[in-house]
Amino acid sequence: MARQQQGNQRRSNGGAPHQAGSRPAGKKRAGEVDGKREGAGRHKASGPNRRPSARAQQPMARVAGAYIEGRRAAAEALRTGFPVKRALVAEGEDRDAVLAELVADVHAAGIPVLRVPRSELDALSSHGAHQGIALEVGAFPYADLADVIANAGSGSALVVVLDHVTDAGNFGAIVRSAEVVGAAGVVIASKRAAEVTVATYKTSAGAVMHLPIAQVPNIARALEELKSAGFWTVGASEHAEGVCWDTPLTGRIALVMGSEGDGISRLVLETCDDLTKLPQHGKTESLNVAQAATALCYEWLRQNSR
């Protein structure tokens, strides 16, 4: 296949950075899709005579921002030095030795601790498993694309680029897979795309604290910058001519995954050097974008572990 031959030729030339305007022959320019459609669019009570306590009359401790909730996630945030504004800890949990030790670590890190009714933690929790503690982290510190490229070093590297993935669960799962295989970073769109939220901390199992995540205004332009840094851009599309087992994924790869509903957009698709897909033999329509990204991340790892 012409695209695969060109990929091999590029690698035989030492994986040199792309020249402006270069495109492999035979590229599909129709609105190809990264997997089939999934159906998601692109786009203790008080008695009647008891007066409420002063605490009950106060506003909830929750403020605008994001929270890392749960003991394991909180401990990981402290271990990695993740920026934390303050910790909200449930009242009446002093006999819990594990939580007490964690709170001691919070104090040791110089982070303010606010004791609140457990009901307040229940109200801010995204999944009801805060385990008596939540760390307020405010806005997530996104990286620049240059930071992701710098983290890639000069050798083989993987950068996962998400073309408007909108589901927070999918986003978190992709970040987790990317971090596990050793990716240099993840690139997402700054608008109309899932962002790092409290749900993402949970679904990524804390991976967002270990991996640079860059927000960019233009995915196609970001791919051009990655090309200039020596990356070969590969889009996941059901209309690709070859499967991932036969697609060269060695070296510096920017893996592009499309949105749940529309896949990779036309302009981004045209910017990709190559397309690939997962082999499929069953009757189920397709994997979702998070599952597909995980499989392709591991194929990159396999090819670069030879």
Residue frames relative to the residue before (quaternion, step in Angstrom):
aa qw qx qy qz dx dy dz
M 1.0000 0.0000 0.0000 0.0000 0.00 0.00 0.00
A 0.5778 -0.6354 0.3861 0.3367 3.56 -0.96 0.92
R 0.6734 0.5062 -0.3160 0.4364 3.58 0.89 -0.91
Q 0.6711 0.4863 -0.3038 0.4700 3.56 0.95 -0.86
Q 0.6271 0.5295 -0.3399 0.4591 3.61 1.02 -0.78
Q 0.6529 0.5017 -0.3230 0.4665 3.57 0.98 -0.80
G 0.6204 0.5384 -0.3424 0.4561 3.56 1.07 -0.76
N 0.6632 0.4928 -0.3070 0.4724 3.56 1.00 -0.84
Q 0.6338 0.5342 -0.3302 0.4514 3.59 1.03 -0.82
R 0.6308 0.5348 -0.3384 0.4489 3.57 1.00 -0.82
R 0.6826 0.4801 -0.2974 0.4638 3.55 0.92 -0.89
S 0.6284 0.5251 -0.3462 0.4578 3.58 1.05 -0.61
N 0.6700 0.4654 -0.2971 0.4962 3.58 1.23 -0.40
G 0.6476 -0.5668 0.3071 0.4063 3.57 1.23 0.43
G 0.5116 -0.6687 0.4200 0.3385 3.60 1.22 0.27
A 0.1739 0.8164 -0.5339 0.1350 3.59 1.00 0.79
P 0.6105 -0.5560 0.4079 0.3896 3.60 -1.14 0.56
H 0.5877 -0.6068 0.4200 0.3317 3.54 -1.17 0.63
Q 0.3519 -0.6797 0.5941 0.2473 3.52 -1.24 0.48
A 0.5919 -0.5912 0.4071 0.3666 3.56 -1.04 0.75
G 0.8088 0.2908 -0.2185 0.4622 3.52 -1.04 0.87
S 0.5553 0.6186 -0.4114 0.3737 3.63 1.14 -0.26
R 0.0341 0.7789 -0.6246 0.0449 3.54 -1.05 0.84
P 0.4479 -0.6677 0.5069 0.3109 3.60 -0.95 0.72
A 0.5402 -0.6371 0.4460 0.3215 3.54 -1.11 0.72
G 0.8082 0.3380 -0.2243 0.4269 3.51 -1.30 0.42
K 0.3465 0.7632 -0.4883 0.2430 3.58 1.22 0.40
K 0.3986 -0.6803 0.5551 0.2649 3.58 -1.03 0.74
R 0.1328 -0.8164 0.5596 0.0524 3.58 -0.84 0.94
A 0.4670 0.6562 -0.4661 0.3661 3.58 1.22 0.20
G 0.6470 -0.5367 0.3664 0.3989 3.57 -1.24 0.17
E 0.0239 -0.8384 0.5444 -0.0110 3.55 0.47 1.22
V 0.3397 -0.7670 0.5246 0.1452 3.51 -1.15 0.67
D 0.3792 -0.6897 0.5700 0.2358 3.54 -1.10 0.79
G 0.7964 -0.0850 0.0139 0.5986 3.55 0.18 1.27
K 0.5945 -0.5758 0.4145 0.3784 3.59 -1.20 0.37
R 0.6585 -0.5212 0.3651 0.4018 3.55 -1.26 0.36
E 0.2756 -0.7663 0.5619 0.1454 3.52 -1.10 0.82
G 0.5910 -0.5891 0.3645 0.4133 3.58 1.25 -0.05
A 0.5760 0.5757 -0.3936 0.4265 3.59 1.25 -0.01
G 0.4558 -0.6999 0.4740 0.2786 3.66 -0.84 0.76
R 0.5176 -0.5949 0.5080 0.3466 3.57 -1.31 0.54
H 0.7636 0.3074 -0.2741 0.4972 2.67 0.18 -0.41
K 0.1884 -0.7209 0.6070 0.2762 41.39 -5.64 5.56
A 0.3014 -0.8284 0.4414 0.1673 3.40 -0.09 1.28
S 0.4988 -0.6483 0.4846 0.3098 3.63 -1.09 0.63
G 0.5332 -0.6085 0.4768 0.3437 3.52 -1.20 0.60
P 0.6807 -0.5293 0.3157 0.3960 3.60 -1.18 0.42
N 0.7514 0.3791 -0.2205 0.4931 3.61 1.08 -0.62
R 0.5468 0.6226 -0.3990 0.3926 3.55 1.30 0.08
R 0.3734 -0.7157 0.5439 0.2291 3.55 -0.88 0.95
P 0.5259 -0.6236 0.4573 0.3542 3.59 -0.99 0.68
S 0.5256 -0.6383 0.4663 0.3144 3.54 -1.08 0.73
A 0.6632 -0.4814 0.3816 0.4277 3.55 -1.31 0.27
R 0.6262 0.5446 -0.3384 0.4436 3.56 1.03 -0.77
A 0.6732 0.5052 -0.3040 0.4463 3.56 0.97 -0.89
Q 0.6689 0.5007 -0.3130 0.4515 3.58 1.13 -0.57
Q 0.5830 0.5856 -0.3766 0.4187 3.57 1.21 -0.31
P 0.5533 -0.5941 0.4500 0.3721 3.59 -1.13 0.48
M 0.6315 -0.5346 0.4003 0.3939 3.52 -1.20 0.46
A 0.5534 -0.6313 0.4368 0.3230 3.56 -1.15 0.64
R 0.5301 0.6597 -0.4077 0.3428 3.57 1.19 -0.38
V 0.0372 -0.7723 0.6341 0.0088 3.54 -1.01 0.85
A 0.6725 -0.4649 0.3564 0.4524 3.53 -1.27 0.17
G 0.5204 0.6120 -0.4637 0.3737 3.55 -0.85 0.90
A 0.5062 -0.6402 0.4851 0.3141 3.52 -1.30 -0.08
Y 0.2146 -0.7761 0.5832 0.1073 3.52 -1.21 0.57
I 0.2502 -0.6963 0.6485 0.1789 3.50 -1.18 0.70
E 0.0381 -0.8417 0.5383 -0.0188 3.58 -0.42 1.15
G 0.6706 0.4602 -0.3724 0.4471 3.52 -1.15 0.66
R 0.5792 -0.6431 0.3839 0.3218 3.55 -1.04 0.79
R 0.6674 0.5010 -0.3243 0.4454 3.60 0.87 -0.84
A 0.6739 0.4876 -0.3016 0.4659 3.56 0.90 -0.91
A 0.6437 0.5180 -0.3254 0.4598 3.58 1.01 -0.77
A 0.6498 0.5117 -0.3163 0.4646 3.57 0.96 -0.84
E 0.6478 0.5140 -0.3174 0.4642 3.59 1.03 -0.78
A 0.6289 0.5293 -0.3367 0.4593 3.57 1.02 -0.75
L 0.6573 0.4952 -0.3080 0.4774 3.58 0.98 -0.80
R 0.6550 0.5345 -0.3136 0.4323 3.57 0.97 -0.85
T 0.7420 0.4086 -0.2189 0.4843 3.56 0.99 -0.82
G 0.4780 -0.6842 0.4409 0.3302 3.59 1.23 -0.10
F 0.2535 0.7860 -0.5225 0.2121 3.58 1.19 0.52
P 0.5078 -0.6775 0.4299 0.3135 3.64 -0.83 0.90
V 0.0159 -0.8042 0.5913 -0.0580 3.56 -0.69 1.18
K 0.3922 -0.7281 0.5155 0.2243 3.59 -0.87 0.94
R 0.7586 -0.2219 0.1916 0.5819 3.57 0.83 -1.01
A 0.3598 -0.7080 0.5620 0.2309 3.54 -1.34 0.28
L 0.2127 -0.7366 0.6296 0.1258 3.55 -1.03 0.86
V 0.0333 -0.8175 0.5733 -0.0435 3.57 -0.59 1.19
A 0.5070 -0.6749 0.4500 0.2915 3.57 -0.90 0.92
E 0.4720 -0.6636 0.5080 0.2804 3.55 -1.02 0.85
G 0.8058 0.3239 -0.2156 0.4463 3.56 -1.20 0.53
E 0.5784 0.5937 -0.3762 0.4141 3.59 1.21 0.33
D 0.3121 0.8056 -0.4660 0.1911 3.60 1.25 0.31
R 0.6592 0.5169 -0.3178 0.4441 3.61 1.13 -0.50
D 0.5541 0.5858 -0.3981 0.4373 3.58 1.28 -0.11
A 0.3446 -0.7895 0.4697 0.1933 3.59 -0.21 1.28
V 0.6544 0.5191 -0.3263 0.4425 3.60 0.94 -0.83
L 0.6769 0.4747 -0.2942 0.4795 3.55 0.91 -0.90
A 0.6285 0.5438 -0.3366 0.4427 3.59 1.00 -0.81
E 0.6502 0.5063 -0.3152 0.4706 3.58 1.01 -0.78
L 0.6474 0.5158 -0.3146 0.4646 3.55 1.02 -0.79
V 0.6432 0.5126 -0.3168 0.4723 3.58 1.01 -0.82
A 0.6099 0.5425 -0.3442 0.4640 3.57 1.08 -0.70
D 0.6429 0.5093 -0.3162 0.4769 3.59 1.04 -0.76
V 0.6128 0.5406 -0.3415 0.4642 3.56 1.08 -0.72
H 0.6500 0.5067 -0.3048 0.4774 3.58 0.92 -0.92
A 0.6594 0.5252 -0.3058 0.4426 3.59 0.93 -0.92
A 0.6715 0.4811 -0.2881 0.4844 3.57 1.15 -0.61
G 0.5135 -0.6738 0.4066 0.3420 3.60 1.26 0.04
I 0.4719 0.6721 -0.4373 0.3665 3.57 1.21 0.46
P 0.4707 -0.6803 0.4770 0.2970 3.63 -0.80 0.94
V 0.1900 -0.7747 0.5963 0.0906 3.56 -1.07 0.82
L 0.0944 -0.7859 0.6107 0.0209 3.57 -0.83 1.03
R 0.2743 -0.7540 0.5763 0.1556 3.57 -0.74 1.07
V 0.0105 0.8099 -0.5831 0.0631 3.59 -0.73 1.04
P 0.6041 -0.5268 0.4264 0.4192 3.60 -1.20 0.35
R 0.5952 -0.5917 0.4062 0.3613 3.55 -1.05 0.71
S 0.5846 0.5981 -0.3657 0.4085 3.56 1.16 -0.63
E 0.6230 0.5374 -0.3470 0.4502 3.59 1.09 -0.62
L 0.6397 0.4982 -0.3213 0.4891 3.57 1.04 -0.72
D 0.6099 0.5457 -0.3483 0.4570 3.57 1.07 -0.74
A 0.6731 0.5219 -0.2967 0.4318 3.57 0.98 -0.89
L 0.7408 0.4001 -0.2445 0.4810 3.61 0.94 -0.74
S 0.5351 0.6555 -0.4026 0.3490 3.58 1.20 -0.35
S 0.3737 -0.7356 0.5217 0.2168 3.55 -0.95 0.84
H 0.8183 0.1979 -0.0870 0.5326 3.59 1.11 -0.53
G 0.5251 -0.6955 0.3768 0.3139 3.59 1.30 0.27
A 0.6502 0.4934 -0.3190 0.4817 3.58 1.17 0.43
H 0.1753 0.8316 -0.5099 0.1332 3.58 0.91 0.91
Q 0.2549 -0.8175 0.4822 0.1853 3.61 1.28 -0.39
G 0.7269 -0.4774 0.2379 0.4325 3.57 1.09 0.72
I 0.7795 0.2504 -0.1628 0.5507 3.59 1.21 0.10
A 0.0371 0.7602 -0.6482 0.0221 3.53 -1.17 0.74
L 0.2446 -0.7640 0.5824 0.1317 3.57 -0.97 0.86
E 0.2875 -0.7491 0.5701 0.1763 3.56 -0.75 1.02
V 0.0820 -0.8384 0.5388 -0.0014 3.56 -0.55 1.14
G 0.4247 -0.7208 0.4693 0.2824 3.58 1.20 -0.06
A 0.7864 -0.2697 0.2248 0.5082 3.55 -1.14 -0.66
F 0.4953 -0.6661 0.4729 0.2958 3.57 -0.99 0.83
P 0.3929 -0.7306 0.5061 0.2361 3.61 -0.88 0.87
Y 0.1595 -0.8140 0.5539 0.0722 3.56 0.03 1.27
A 0.4249 -0.6795 0.5409 0.2553 3.53 -1.21 0.59
D 0.4702 -0.5964 0.5456 0.3543 3.54 -1.35 0.09
L 0.6310 -0.5161 0.3994 0.4195 3.56 -1.20 0.39
A 0.6075 0.5635 -0.3461 0.4401 3.58 1.07 -0.72
D 0.6236 0.5349 -0.3400 0.4576 3.59 1.09 -0.66
V 0.6365 0.5169 -0.3238 0.4720 3.57 1.02 -0.79
I 0.6592 0.5023 -0.3071 0.4677 3.58 0.92 -0.90
A 0.6479 0.5100 -0.3190 0.4673 3.58 0.97 -0.82
N 0.6506 0.5211 -0.3134 0.4548 3.58 1.02 -0.78
A 0.6101 0.5738 -0.3400 0.4276 3.58 1.22 -0.49
G 0.3423 -0.7478 0.5054 0.2612 3.58 1.16 -0.42
S 0.6433 -0.5431 0.3836 0.3794 3.57 -1.15 -0.56
G 0.6679 0.5043 -0.3083 0.4522 3.60 1.22 -0.13
S 0.8001 -0.2153 0.1964 0.5242 3.54 -1.19 -0.62
A 0.1186 0.7922 -0.5850 0.1272 3.56 -0.92 0.88
L 0.2167 -0.7534 0.6072 0.1295 3.54 -1.27 0.50
V 0.0246 -0.7473 0.6640 0.0110 3.53 -1.01 0.93
V 0.2225 -0.7736 0.5804 0.1234 3.60 -0.80 1.00
V 0.1270 -0.7990 0.5875 0.0172 3.55 -0.69 1.16
L 0.1526 -0.8103 0.5635 0.0518 3.57 -0.68 1.12
D 0.2291 -0.7886 0.5622 0.0979 3.55 -0.57 1.21
H 0.8140 -0.3043 0.1211 0.4798 3.55 0.15 1.42
V 0.1484 0.7361 -0.6230 0.2190 3.53 0.70 1.16
T 0.2078 -0.8470 0.4851 0.0639 3.59 -0.59 1.13
D 0.6491 0.5288 -0.3261 0.4390 3.62 1.12 -0.48
A 0.4572 -0.7176 0.4560 0.2610 3.58 -0.70 1.12
G 0.6273 0.5407 -0.3355 0.4490 3.58 1.07 -0.70
N 0.6536 0.4956 -0.3057 0.4835 3.57 0.96 -0.87
F 0.6425 0.5359 -0.3199 0.4445 3.56 0.92 -0.92
G 0.6877 0.4849 -0.2898 0.4560 3.58 0.81 -0.97
A 0.6529 0.5138 -0.3128 0.4603 3.57 0.99 -0.83
I 0.6428 0.5151 -0.3250 0.4646 3.60 1.01 -0.76
V 0.6377 0.5164 -0.3272 0.4686 3.58 0.96 -0.85
R 0.6393 0.5286 -0.3269 0.4528 3.57 0.98 -0.81
S 0.6735 0.4868 -0.2979 0.4698 3.59 0.87 -0.91
A 0.6445 0.5274 -0.3225 0.4500 3.58 0.95 -0.87
E 0.6762 0.4890 -0.2991 0.4628 3.58 0.91 -0.88
V 0.6475 0.5422 -0.3234 0.4268 3.58 0.96 -0.84
V 0.7254 0.4137 -0.2602 0.4847 3.62 0.94 -0.77
G 0.5835 -0.6222 0.3650 0.3731 3.60 1.25 -0.04
A 0.2515 0.7819 -0.5346 0.1988 3.60 1.08 0.58
A 0.5272 -0.6439 0.4640 0.3037 3.54 -1.23 0.56
G 0.7873 -0.2155 0.1560 0.5563 3.58 1.14 -0.48
V 0.3263 -0.6993 0.5966 0.2203 3.51 -1.40 0.06
V 0.1820 -0.7749 0.5996 0.0825 3.56 -1.02 0.86
I 0.0131 -0.8006 0.5983 -0.0308 3.57 -0.87 1.00
A 0.5556 -0.5932 0.4626 0.3541 3.55 -1.27 0.35
S 0.4875 -0.6882 0.4616 0.2750 3.56 -1.08 0.73
K 0.7648 0.2282 -0.1528 0.5828 3.60 1.26 -0.23
R 0.8407 0.1673 -0.1400 0.4956 3.55 -1.27 0.58
A 0.6394 0.4706 -0.3429 0.5022 3.57 0.96 0.89
A 0.5942 -0.5574 0.4346 0.3838 3.56 -1.19 0.50
E 0.1962 -0.7734 0.5954 0.0941 3.54 -1.07 0.83
V 0.6124 -0.5123 0.4251 0.4263 3.55 -1.31 0.03
T 0.0705 0.7816 -0.6089 0.1153 3.56 -0.59 1.24
V 0.7341 -0.3758 0.2945 0.4829 3.55 -1.28 -0.10
A 0.6305 0.5338 -0.3375 0.4512 3.59 1.04 -0.69
T 0.6479 0.5350 -0.3232 0.4354 3.58 1.03 -0.74
Y 0.5881 0.5571 -0.3737 0.4519 3.58 1.05 -0.66
K 0.6804 0.4891 -0.2801 0.4684 3.56 1.02 -0.88
T 0.7390 0.4367 -0.2554 0.4448 3.59 0.67 -1.06
S 0.6845 0.4492 -0.2969 0.4915 3.60 1.14 -0.45
A 0.3663 -0.7491 0.4695 0.2902 3.59 1.31 -0.05
G 0.7278 -0.4394 0.2299 0.4738 3.55 1.05 0.80
A 0.4164 0.7376 -0.4574 0.2709 3.60 1.24 -0.04
V 0.5868 0.5915 -0.3776 0.4039 3.61 1.09 -0.57
M 0.6394 0.5231 -0.3271 0.4589 3.59 1.23 -0.34
H 0.7220 0.4368 -0.2308 0.4845 3.58 1.27 -0.23
L 0.7572 0.3772 -0.1677 0.5062 3.57 1.19 -0.44
P 0.4469 -0.6738 0.5014 0.3079 3.63 -0.83 0.85
I 0.0625 -0.7739 0.6298 0.0239 3.57 -0.92 0.96
A 0.1395 -0.8176 0.5575 0.0350 3.55 -0.54 1.18
Q 0.2238 -0.7329 0.6271 0.1396 3.54 -1.04 0.86
V 0.0257 -0.8081 0.5883 -0.0155 3.57 -0.80 0.97
P 0.5011 -0.6713 0.4492 0.3106 3.62 -1.05 0.62
N 0.7984 0.1679 -0.0578 0.5754 3.59 1.15 -0.56
I 0.3483 -0.7694 0.4986 0.1951 3.58 -0.43 1.22
A 0.6440 0.5247 -0.3351 0.4445 3.62 0.91 -0.84
R 0.6602 0.4969 -0.3125 0.4687 3.59 0.94 -0.84
A 0.6216 0.5359 -0.3382 0.4604 3.58 1.07 -0.74
L 0.6298 0.5255 -0.3385 0.4610 3.58 1.04 -0.72
E 0.6282 0.5268 -0.3383 0.4620 3.60 1.01 -0.74
E 0.6439 0.5064 -0.3225 0.4742 3.60 1.01 -0.75
L 0.6401 0.5094 -0.3246 0.4748 3.56 1.03 -0.74
K 0.6115 0.5397 -0.3458 0.4640 3.59 1.05 -0.71
S 0.6552 0.5175 -0.3080 0.4561 3.56 0.97 -0.87
A 0.6871 0.4407 -0.2712 0.5099 3.57 1.23 -0.46
G 0.6572 -0.5672 0.2896 0.4032 3.57 1.26 0.41
F 0.4969 0.6555 -0.4387 0.3618 3.59 1.18 0.31
W 0.3045 -0.6970 0.6231 0.1824 3.54 -1.21 0.75
T 0.2498 -0.8150 0.5100 0.1154 3.59 -0.50 1.18
V 0.0447 -0.8149 0.5762 -0.0446 3.56 -0.66 1.17
G 0.1935 -0.7993 0.5631 0.0815 3.58 -0.67 1.12
A 0.3583 -0.7128 0.5608 0.2213 3.56 -1.06 0.76
S 0.1565 0.7981 -0.5567 0.1691 3.56 -0.51 1.20
E 0.5011 -0.6597 0.4701 0.3044 3.58 -0.97 0.81
H 0.6901 0.4758 -0.2785 0.4689 3.59 1.18 -0.44
A 0.3625 0.7290 -0.5021 0.2917 3.59 1.22 0.26
E 0.5287 -0.6521 0.4462 0.3101 3.56 -1.10 0.65
G 0.8103 0.2078 -0.0951 0.5396 3.58 1.01 -0.73
V 0.4780 -0.6495 0.5088 0.3013 3.55 -1.26 0.43
C 0.6952 -0.5211 0.3103 0.3858 3.53 -1.26 0.46
W 0.5674 0.5916 -0.4025 0.4075 3.62 1.12 -0.49
D 0.7552 0.3797 -0.1941 0.4978 3.58 1.09 -0.69
T 0.5816 0.5829 -0.3735 0.4271 3.60 1.26 -0.14
P 0.4211 -0.7001 0.5030 0.2819 3.63 -0.77 0.92
L 0.0204 0.8071 -0.5868 0.0617 3.56 -0.59 1.18
T 0.4076 0.7055 -0.4821 0.3220 3.56 1.17 0.47
G 0.7421 0.4073 -0.2939 0.4438 3.55 -1.21 0.49
R 0.7553 -0.3459 0.2986 0.4698 3.51 -1.14 -0.79
I 0.0283 0.8301 -0.5481 0.0985 3.56 -0.33 1.30
A 0.1547 -0.7234 0.6655 0.0997 3.54 -1.06 0.89
L 0.1543 -0.8138 0.5585 0.0452 3.57 -0.32 1.28
V 0.1677 -0.8149 0.5527 0.0485 3.57 -0.57 1.20
M 0.0652 -0.7870 0.6135 0.0023 3.55 -0.79 1.10
G 0.3686 -0.7632 0.4960 0.1889 3.58 -0.88 0.96
S 0.6871 -0.4878 0.3541 0.4058 3.53 -1.35 0.13
E 0.6733 -0.5189 0.3485 0.3948 3.54 -1.28 0.40
G 0.7630 0.3956 -0.2130 0.4647 3.59 0.94 -0.77
D 0.8361 0.2326 -0.0772 0.4908 3.56 0.76 -1.05
G 0.4609 -0.6906 0.4580 0.3176 3.58 1.18 -0.07
I 0.7510 -0.3328 0.2797 0.4970 3.55 -1.15 -0.61
S 0.4584 -0.6936 0.4827 0.2751 3.57 -0.86 0.94
R 0.6826 -0.5227 0.3221 0.3964 3.58 -1.19 0.57
L 0.6901 0.4824 -0.2986 0.4494 3.60 0.78 -0.99
V 0.6600 0.4872 -0.3126 0.4789 3.59 0.94 -0.83
L 0.6194 0.5463 -0.3376 0.4516 3.57 1.03 -0.79
E 0.6724 0.4977 -0.2936 0.4625 3.57 0.95 -0.87
T 0.6474 0.5236 -0.3115 0.4579 3.57 1.16 -0.54
C 0.5681 0.6051 -0.3841 0.4044 3.60 1.18 -0.43
D 0.4467 -0.6812 0.5156 0.2657 3.58 -1.08 0.72
D 0.8087 0.0566 0.0363 0.5844 3.55 1.01 -0.77
L 0.2343 -0.7397 0.6109 0.1572 3.55 -1.31 0.38
T 0.0038 0.7900 -0.6130 -0.0039 3.55 -1.13 0.56
K 0.1243 -0.7802 0.6076 0.0817 3.55 -1.28 0.28
L 0.5176 -0.6122 0.4952 0.3347 3.53 -1.33 0.26
P 0.4842 -0.6346 0.4953 0.3428 3.61 -1.01 0.65
Q 0.0700 -0.8084 0.5844 -0.0065 3.57 -1.04 0.74
H 0.0569 -0.8273 0.5588 -0.0092 3.56 -0.76 1.06
G 0.6387 0.5515 -0.3304 0.4229 3.60 1.18 -0.36
K 0.6303 -0.5600 0.4048 0.3539 3.53 -1.34 -0.10
T 0.5147 0.6306 -0.4297 0.3909 3.59 1.23 -0.31
E 0.5992 -0.6282 0.3561 0.3456 3.54 -0.91 0.95
S 0.7539 -0.2943 0.2173 0.5457 3.61 0.82 -0.91
L 0.5400 -0.5394 0.5075 0.3998 3.51 -1.39 -0.04
N 0.4769 -0.6237 0.4956 0.3713 3.57 -1.18 0.29
V 0.7274 -0.4725 0.2653 0.4211 3.55 -1.24 0.32
A 0.6453 0.5205 -0.3366 0.4465 3.62 1.00 -0.69
Q 0.6570 0.4982 -0.3085 0.4743 3.57 0.97 -0.83
A 0.6576 0.5079 -0.3089 0.4628 3.57 0.95 -0.87
A 0.6459 0.5196 -0.3237 0.4561 3.58 0.95 -0.84
T 0.6349 0.5325 -0.3317 0.4509 3.57 0.98 -0.80
A 0.6607 0.5057 -0.3065 0.4623 3.58 0.90 -0.92
L 0.6949 0.4688 -0.2815 0.4670 3.60 0.90 -0.87
C 0.5981 0.5414 -0.3640 0.4654 3.60 1.07 -0.61
Y 0.6879 0.4683 -0.2873 0.4743 3.56 0.95 -0.81
E 0.6024 0.5272 -0.3702 0.4712 3.59 1.12 -0.49
W 0.6002 0.5269 -0.3539 0.4867 3.60 1.07 -0.67
L 0.6611 0.5110 -0.3061 0.4563 3.58 0.90 -0.92
R 0.6488 0.5260 -0.3152 0.4505 3.57 0.96 -0.88
Q 0.7001 0.4735 -0.2821 0.4540 3.56 0.82 -0.98
N 0.7323 0.4081 -0.2410 0.4890 3.59 1.08 -0.61
S 0.6200 0.5240 -0.3473 0.4695 3.58 1.28 0.25
R 0.4316 0.7150 -0.4515 0.3140 3.58 1.27 0.16
